[in-house]
C-alpha cells in the first residue's frame, strides 16, 4: 500500500469501511493486515502534512495521533444533498422544516430517549402526560423520571441559552441524570467527571486523569468562531462523537452527547442542523453503533460517523416533508388523522416507504405485540384514507404499501 493507492481509495464514490477493505471480495481489494495498517498510517500522514483532502479537528486525542475527517466523495455528496433539501424547502415554505414540525420532533425526542419502552400507542396522551409528569415532584417510575429530566434539560437549553462550558455541562448532566443513577455510577461530591476507568463494550473511555484536558479541548473547539463558521452543521455532531469517545461519566454519556449536539445547534443558531437524531438513533441503533465503532477503529476518522449523520438527516428530512404532503392532501377532503395514526404513518415511512409489507412487519415497525386483528384494523383504516394501498400476494396474504402518489419526495 502506497500513498497513491491510498488516495485512489479515499476518492472512490463510496468511502470504504474496514470490512469493505479487508474482507469484501466484491470490491476486489482484500487488504492484508499489514496493508490495512499502512492505509491507516497514510491517512494520519495526510492530516499531518496538511493535505487538502484531510481535515484535522482541534480536539485532544488520547489513543491516536489525530481526530479528523476525509473530504470523501460520499461525505461531500451527502453534505451537499442535505443542504440542498433544507435550503430548497426553506425557500419554498419560508420557514424551516424543523420549526414547522417542532412539537412532533420534541415529543419524539423525549420518548426516543427511553428506548422505545413507551410505544406508539401512547402518542395521543403524550402532551397531557408530559404536563402531568412535569408537575409531579414525587415520581417513582423510571421512564417518567427520564421524561421529566429530559423536559427540564431542554428547557434549560432553550430558556437560558447557556454558554457551553464546564460548569453548565455539569449542570446539564445533573438534570439529565437526576434520580436515575445507581450509587456506584454517581460522581464524587464536587466532581465534574468520573474518577475511575470505564468501558464501552470493547472500548475504554479516556483515562480519568486525562478527562479534564480532553473536555477543555472540547469547550475551546465548540466555542471557536472559526470552527463554528467552517464546520456548520457538522460541528455539533463532531462534538456528539467526542463526548461518546471521552466518556466523561460512568453512565448517561449517550444521552448527554445527544443533548450536547442539540445544545450547540441551538446556541450557535446553526442553519439546518438536524434535530431528529435521537429519534433516528432509536429507530436503528445498529447503524449508529456501527458508525461509532468504525470511527473509533480507524484512529478517529470521523468520516464514517459524519456520513451516517448526513445520510440519516437526508432520510428524515424526506420523511417529514412527505408527512407534510400527506397532511395537505387530507385537508383537501377535510380529513385528518389522530396523533396515534400519524405516529403509525411516520413509522411506516421511516422503515418501508417504497415496498410492500404485512401485519407482522408493521408490528416490528411500531415495536408492539399488537394482535393481527388490531393491526389489520389500523392498516385498513389508513387504506380507507387513501394513504395505503391493499392487495394480496401469491400466498393470498394481505399486504400493504404506501400510495405512491403521496410519496412526493423519493427515497433512494
N, C-alpha and C positions, 0 to 999 in steps of 0.2 A: 504494500500500500504506500503510495507516494502522494505528495500534495496535489498533483494534477488529477489523479484518480479520485481523491477525496473531494476536491472541488466539483468534479463532474457529478458525483453522487449528491452533493449538497444542493445542486442546481436542478435536480430532476423535478418532474411535475409533482411527485409525492415525496414527502420527507420521510425517509425510511426509518422504521423502528428497529430496535435491536433484533427482533425476531426476523424481520424482513432481510436484514443484512447478513445474518448468520445461518438461518435455518429454512428460509423460504425458497425452495428450488425454482418456483415460477419466476422469480425475479432474476435468476441466473447469476446471483452474486456469491452467496455461500462463503462468507469470510471465515478464515481461521481465527482462533482466539488471538493469535499474535497480530493478525491484520486488523482485527477489530480494536485491539488496544492501541495500535498505531493510529487508527482513524480518530479515536478519541483524543489522542495526543495532538494530532494535526489541528483539530478544532480548537484546542486550547492555544496552540501556537498562533492560529489566525486571530484569536482575541488579543493575544499579547502583541502581535505585530500591528494591530490597528487596521486589519483588513476591513474593507467596506462592508463585506457580507456578514461580518460578525459584530454583534452589538454587546459590549460589556455593560453589566449592571453594577452600579456602585453600592453593592451590598456585601457585607463581610461573609466569607465562606469559612466553614470550619472543617470541611473534608474535601475541598477541591481547589484548584488554582483560581477559578473564576466562576461567576454566575453570569450567564449570558444567553442570548438567543441568536439564531441564524436567520437572516432575511431570505428565507427559502421561498420558492415559488408558491408552495401550498399556503404558507403563512401570509404572504403578501396578497395572494388571491382572496383568501378568506377575509382578511382585513378590509380590502377594498370593496368586496361584495357586501359585507355587513354595513359599512359606512354608506354605500350606495342605497341600500334598503332603507336605512334610517333617515338619510338626507332626503330621498325621494318622498318618503312618507311625510316628513315634516313640511316639505314644500307643497304637497298636495293638501294636507289636512290643517296646516298652520298650527300644529301642536305636536308634541312628542308622543309617540306610541305609548310610552311608559306612563305619561301623565294621564292620558285618556283611560288607561286601564289600571290606574293606581290602586284602587280598592281591591280588585281581584288579585293583583300582584302581591300586595301586602298580606292579604289573607292567606294566599298560597305560601308565602314565605313563613308565616307563623306556623302553619300546620305541617309544612315540609320539615321543619326543624325537629319535630317529634317523630320523624322517620316513619310516617305512614300509620302510626298507631291509632290515629283518628281518621277514619275512612271518609270517602267522598259523600257517604250518606249524611254526614254531619254538616255539610255545607250550608243548608238553609238556616241553621241555628248559630252559625259561627259569629255573626255580628252581635247577636244578643248574648251568646255565651262568653265572648271575649269581654264584653262590657261587664258582665256579672263577675267574671274572673278578676278583672282589674279592680273591682270594688271590694273583693273579698281579701281580708288580711289574714285569714286562718285556713289557707288551702292545705290539703293533705295529699291530693292526687298529684303524682309527679308530672304528668302531662299538663295539668292545669298550672302548676308552678312554672314549668318551662315556658308556657304561653305568656303568663304574666311577666316573667323576666324578659322575654323577647319584646313584648309591647313596651315595657319600660326602657329597654335598651334602644329601641327605635325612637322612642320619644326623647330620650337623652340626646341622640344624634340630631334629630330633626328640630327639636325645640331650642337646643342650646348651641348647635353647630360647634361643638368643642374642638379646640386645636388638637391635632393628632400628636400626642406626646406621651411620655412615660406615665405621668400621673393620671391623665384621662383614660389611658388604656387600662390602667389598674382599676379605675372606677367602672369602666365598661365591663371588664371581666368580673368584677364583684357583682354587678347587676345580673349578668348572664348566668352566673353560677350560684347565685344565692339559694341556699337551702337545697342544693342539688348534689353536692359533693360528699363523698364518703370522707371520713376523718383523715385517712392516710393520703388523700389526694388534695387536701387543702393546703394553701400557702401558709408559711410560718407568719406569726404576727409581724406586721410592718414590712413583710417581704413583697417584692414586686413580681418575682418569678420563682420557679421551683428550686428546690435546694438539693436535688438528687438526680440520678440518671432516670431516663425514661425511654422506653422502646415503643415503636410504632410498627407492628408486625416484625419484619426483619431489619428495620432501620432504627438507628439510635438518634435521638434529638441532640441538639448541641450540648456539649459538656456544660454542666451547670455553671462552672466558673467563667464560661465564655458567653453566657446568655446576655448579660447586660451590654457587652460590647456589640454583639450582633444586633440587639434591639435598638441600640443607639444609632447604628448604621441605618436601620430601617426608618427611624424617625427623620434622620437627616435626608435620606433619599426621597421619602414620600413628601417632604415639605420643600424640596428643592424646586424652584420655579422652572428651571431649565428641564428637569426631569419631567415635571407635570406637562409642560408645553410640548416636549418632544415625544413623549410616550402616550399621552392622551388616554384613551380607553384601556390601554394595556397596563398602565401603572397600577391601578387598584388590584389587578389580578396577579401581577408580579408580587405585590405585597401579600396578597392572599396566599400564594405558594410559599412565600418566605416565612410566614407565621407557622405554617404546617412544617416546614423544613427545620426551623429552630425548635419548635415545640416548647415554648417557654413555660408551659404549665403541665401539671400531671394529667389534667383532663380538661375537656371543653376547648381544646385547641382548634378543632374543625369549626365549631360554632363561632368562635372568636374570629377566625380567619375570614369566614363568610361575612361577618358583621364589619370587619375592617375594610373589606372591599366596598361594601355599601357606604361606609363612613367616608372613605376617601373620595368616592364618586360624588357624594353629596357635598362635602365641604369645598371640593375643587370645581364643583358645578361642571363636571365632565360631560360634554355633549354626547348623547347617545350611549353612555355607559350602560350596559345591560344590567338590569336589576332583578332578573328572574333566575339567577344561577342557583339559589338554594332549592327552588322548585325543580330545576333541571337536574341537579345533582341527585336529589331524592328519587327522581323517576328512573335514573340509570346510574347507580353508584359505580358499576363496573368500569364504565368508560372514564369516569372521574379518577378512580384509583389507579387505573392503567396509565393515565396521563401523568399523574404524580410520580408513579414508580418509574416510568420511562425517563422523566426528567431527573429524578434522583440517581438512577442507574447510569446516566450519561454525563456525569460530572456537572450536574445542574445546568443542563442545556434546556432552557425554558421554552424552546421552540415547540416541544411536544405539548406542554401544558397550555401555551397560548393558542395553538391550533385548536385544541379541544374547546377552549373558551370561545373562540371566534366562531367555529363551526356550530357549536351549540347555540350561540347567540343568533346566528342566521336562522337556524331551525325554529327557535322560539319566537323570533320576530315574525316569521311567516305564520306560525300558529295563531298568534294574537291578531295579526292582520286578517287572516281568514275568519277568525271568530267575529271580528267586527263586520265583515261582509255578510256573514250568516245572520247576524242581528239585523242588519239593514234590510236584508231580503225578507225576513219575517215581518218587519214593520210594515212592509207594503201591503200585507194582508191583515194587519192588526194583531198578529200573533206574537207571543213572547214565550220564553221558557222560564221555568223556575231556576233558582240558583243550583239546585241539585242537577237538573237536566243540563244546564250549561257546563257543570263540572264533568258530566259524562261525555259531552261533546268534546270538551278540551282533552280529556284522557284519550279518546279515540284519535283525535287529531295528532296528539303527541306520538302515540305508539303505532298508528297504522292509517295514515291519511290517504293512501292510494290503493290498497289491496283489500280483498275480501277477508272477513273474519267471522267466527261463530261465537256462540254464547260462552263457551269455555275461555276463549281468548279474551273476551270482554271482561270476564271476572278477574283475569290476570292484570288487565289494564287498570282496573279500579281497585286492585288489592283487596278483593272481597270474596267471601264464600257464599254469596247470594245464590239462591236456588235458580235452576234453569227457568222455571216458570216466571220468577221475578225478573230475571234478565230479559226474557222474551218480551215481557210487558213493557219494559223500558225501551228496548230497541224497536219494538213495533210502534211505540208512541213517537219516537224520533223519525220513524219512517213515515208516519201519518203527516208529520210536519214537512216532509219532503227533504229532510236533512240526510237521511239514509235511503238507500235502495235495498230491496229484499228479493232474494231468489233462492233456488235450490241447486245444490251441486249434484254430481253424478251419483253420490250416495244418498240422495234425497234429503240431505241435511240442509236446514235453513241457514243461509249465510247472508251477511250484510256488507254494505260498502258505502262510503261517503258518496252522496250525489255529486258527480264530477263537475256539474255546473256551479257548485258552490265553492269549489276549491279554486279561487281566483289567482292565488299565488302558489305556483307549483313547487313541490319539494323535489330536490334532486335525489 
